[in-house]
Amino acid sequence: MSRFHKLGRLVSAAALSAAIALGPAAAQTAAPPPAPVIVMVDMQQLVYNSTAGKGVQGQMDKQRQAFSKEVAAQEDELQKARAELERQRATLPPDQFEAKGRQFQQRLQELDRTVQAKQKAWQAVYSEAMNKVEEGALQVVAEIAAEHKANLVIQKAAIIFGKDGFDITADAMQRLDQRLPAVTVNQPKPVEATTATKPAADAAKPKASGQAQTQSDTQSPLNLQLQPAPLQLQQKP
């Protein structure tokens, strides 16, 4: 064994012995935390006002407009079907009118479920795209903080007073736009056609002869009002 290896073993053994002997004392004289070096950033502005963030929201605006037109066309068809049913109220036998009314109600419920399913699907891909922008923003902020030798990054909204030189938002925005100019919003999975719920399906079944009908059973289902259902996305605060 070389003398360098022997010397290394001796030094290691001596250091270990000293650490064991001075353990309690070292714990009592632990080094104080480093002095804070602070920078601040407006993360909301950085994410949503960046080129990529605006691009994601622009893509979703186009999808929202197209979806709203699609839903409006289906609602218009249902309004016409409702008007036709009201016109037939005086000529159709009560049982046939009630059967057609239940069919209309099922169409209305199916449209509502389809709208909700599509909204949920688009919300998922929107969040996925904005998460990519957030990840890019955090990486840029971490790099700039390291360049300033900062060990603490504070959200600008939490600052009551701050002098110039601490805010790195503009620098971070410039770097983020260069590094991540765009994020593509993925198309959500196709929403499968929904079927009527069990209560609605049961309501469409003819009642057995002699079975009593309550007031709610004989009440026309045509009192439902159609509501516009545009694609609504919940932006992160």
C-alpha positions in Angstrom: 0.0 0.0 0.0 1.4 3.4 -1.0 2.1 6.1 1.5 -0.6 8.3 0.0 -3.2 5.6 0.7 -1.9 5.1 4.3 -1.9 8.8 4.8 -5.5 9.0 3.5 -6.6 6.3 5.9 -4.9 8.1 8.8 -6.5 11.4 7.9 -9.9 9.8 7.5 -9.6 8.0 10.9 -8.5 11.1 12.6 -11.4 13.1 11.1 -13.9 10.5 12.1 -12.6 10.4 15.7 -12.8 14.2 15.9 -16.3 14.2 14.6 -17.4 11.6 17.2 -15.7 13.4 20.0 -17.0 16.9 19.0 -20.5 15.8 17.9 -22.5 17.5 20.7 -20.4 20.6 20.6 -20.7 20.9 16.9 -24.4 20.7 17.1 -24.5 23.5 19.6 -22.3 25.8 17.4 -24.0 25.1 14.0 -23.4 27.7 11.4 -26.2 30.3 11.0 -28.2 30.3 7.8 -26.8 32.3 4.9 -27.9 35.9 4.5 -30.8 36.1 2.1 -30.2 37.2 -1.5 -33.6 38.0 -2.9 -35.2 38.5 -6.3 -38.9 38.8 -7.1 -41.0 37.8 -10.1 -44.6 38.1 -11.3 -45.3 34.5 -12.2 -48.9 35.2 -13.4 -47.7 37.9 -15.8 -44.8 35.8 -16.9 -47.0 32.8 -17.7 -50.1 34.4 -19.2 -48.5 37.3 -20.9 -45.7 35.4 -22.5 -45.9 34.6 -26.2 -46.5 31.0 -25.5 -49.2 31.7 -22.9 -51.0 34.1 -25.2 -50.8 31.5 -28.0 -52.4 28.8 -25.9 -55.2 31.1 -25.0 -55.7 32.2 -28.6 -56.0 28.6 -29.7 -58.6 28.0 -27.1 -60.5 31.0 -28.1 -60.9 29.6 -31.6 -62.0 26.3 -30.3 -64.5 28.0 -28.0 -66.0 29.9 -30.9 -66.3 26.9 -33.1 -67.8 24.8 -30.3 -70.3 27.5 -29.4 -71.5 27.6 -33.0 -71.9 23.9 -33.0 -73.9 23.9 -29.8 -76.0 26.8 -31.0 -77.0 24.9 -34.2 -78.0 21.9 -32.1 -80.0 24.1 -29.8 -81.8 25.7 -32.7 -82.8 22.3 -33.9 -84.2 21.4 -30.5 -86.1 24.7 -30.4 -87.7 23.9 -33.7 -88.6 20.4 -32.4 -90.1 21.9 -29.3 -92.2 24.3 -31.3 -93.4 21.4 -33.5 -94.4 19.4 -30.4 -96.3 22.3 -29.0 -98.1 22.6 -32.3 -99.1 18.9 -32.1 -100.3 19.2 -28.5 -103.9 19.7 -29.6 -104.0 16.9 -32.3 -102.0 14.1 -30.8 -103.5 11.6 -28.2 -102.1 12.3 -24.7 -100.0 9.2 -24.6 -98.3 9.9 -27.9 -97.7 13.5 -27.0 -96.1 12.4 -23.7 -94.0 9.8 -25.4 -92.7 12.4 -27.9 -92.1 14.8 -25.0 -90.0 12.3 -23.2 -88.0 11.7 -26.4 -87.4 15.4 -26.7 -86.3 15.6 -23.1 -83.8 12.8 -23.7 -82.3 14.7 -26.6 -82.0 17.8 -24.5 -80.2 15.8 -21.7 -77.9 14.1 -24.2 -76.8 17.5 -25.6 -76.2 18.8 -22.1 -74.0 15.8 -21.2 -72.1 16.1 -24.5 -71.4 19.8 -23.8 -70.1 19.0 -20.3 -67.9 16.2 -21.5 -66.4 18.3 -24.2 -65.8 21.2 -21.8 -64.0 18.7 -19.5 -61.9 17.3 -22.3 -60.9 20.8 -23.5 -60.1 21.9 -20.0 -57.7 19.0 -19.6 -55.7 19.8 -22.8 -55.7 23.5 -21.9 -54.2 22.8 -18.5 -51.7 20.5 -20.1 -50.5 23.2 -22.4 -50.4 25.9 -19.7 -48.4 23.5 -17.5 -45.7 23.4 -20.2 -45.5 27.2 -20.2 -45.3 27.2 -16.4 -42.5 24.7 -16.5 -40.5 26.8 -19.0 -41.1 29.9 -16.9 -39.8 28.2 -13.7 -36.7 27.0 -15.4 -35.9 30.5 -16.7 -36.6 32.0 -13.2 -34.2 29.5 -11.6 -31.5 30.3 -14.1 -31.8 34.1 -13.6 -31.9 33.7 -9.8 -28.6 31.6 -10.0 -27.0 34.4 -12.1 -27.9 36.9 -9.4 -26.6 34.4 -6.8 -30.1 34.6 -5.2 -31.1 32.0 -2.7 -34.7 33.2 -2.4 -37.3 34.0 -5.1 -40.4 35.8 -3.9 -43.7 36.3 -5.8 -44.1 39.9 -6.6 -47.7 40.0 -5.5 -46.5 39.4 -1.9 -44.2 42.4 -1.9 -45.4 45.7 -0.3 -42.3 47.7 -1.1 -39.3 46.9 -3.3 -36.6 49.0 -5.0 -35.4 48.7 -8.6 -33.1 45.8 -9.4 -35.0 43.1 -7.6 -37.7 42.4 -10.2 -36.5 39.9 -12.8 -39.9 39.5 -14.6 -38.9 41.4 -17.7 -35.7 39.5 -18.1 -37.5 36.2 -17.5 -40.2 37.2 -20.1 -37.6 37.9 -22.7 -35.8 34.6 -22.2 -39.0 32.6 -22.0 -40.3 34.1 -25.3 -37.0 33.2 -27.0 -36.8 29.7 -25.6 -40.5 28.7 -25.8 -42.2 30.8 -28.5 -45.2 28.5 -28.9 -47.0 25.6 -27.3 -49.5 23.5 -29.3 -52.7 22.6 -27.6 -53.4 18.9 -28.3 -56.7 17.8 -29.6 -58.8 16.1 -26.9 -60.0 12.6 -27.3 -63.3 12.4 -29.2 -66.3 12.5 -26.9 -68.4 9.4 -27.4 -72.1 9.8 -27.9 -73.9 9.6 -24.6 -76.9 7.6 -23.9 -79.9 8.6 -21.7 -79.6 8.0 -18.0 -81.5 5.2 -16.4 -84.2 7.4 -14.9 -84.8 9.1 -18.2 -84.9 5.7 -20.0 -87.3 4.3 -17.4 -89.5 7.3 -17.8 -89.8 6.6 -21.6 -91.1 3.1 -20.9 -94.9 2.7 -21.1 -96.6 2.3 -17.7 -98.4 -0.9 -16.9 -102.1 -0.9 -17.2 -103.9 0.3 -14.1 -100.7 1.9 -12.7 -101.5 5.2 -11.0 -99.9 8.3 -12.4 -98.8 11.1 -10.2 -99.0 14.8 -11.1 -95.3 14.8 -12.0 -95.9 11.8 -14.3 -98.5 13.6 -16.4 -96.8 16.9 -16.4 -95.3 17.9 -19.8 -91.5 17.8 -19.9 -91.5 20.7 -22.3 -91.0 23.3 -19.6 -87.3 22.9 -19.8 -85.5 25.9 -21.2 -82.5 25.5 -23.4 -79.4 27.3 -22.2 -76.4 28.3 -24.3 -73.4 26.3 -23.4 -70.2 27.9 -24.7 -66.8 26.4 -23.9 -65.7 27.9 -20.6 -62.1 27.4 -19.4 -61.0 28.1 -15.9 -57.8 30.0 -15.9 -55.3 29.5 -13.1 -55.0 32.3 -10.7 
